């Protein structure tokens, strides 16, 4: 079974570069304080790394 990560958007994407906005949408986040559960894959990790200053992650240690 794949590891799961809980990702919460806690800072807004307003006034951010388009690639960061795209990463937020790619993670399935549309509103502040929304939490989604995602599989721990390299693609998801890359999106989280791009917007690490906007999200909080709960799950396995890096």
C-alpha positions, 0 to 999 in steps of 0.5 A: 500500500502506498504511503499517504500525505495530508497536504493543507493550504495555509497561505494564499496563491494570490500574487504568486507566479503562475507555476506555483498556482498551477502546482497548488491546483495540481495538488487539488487545493482550491481554498485556504485551510483545505486538506487533501490526502495524496499518494506519496509519489515523486511527482507529488513531492515535486509539487509540494517542494515548489509550494512548500512555503504555502502548504503544510504536510503531515505524513512520512518524514522526508 
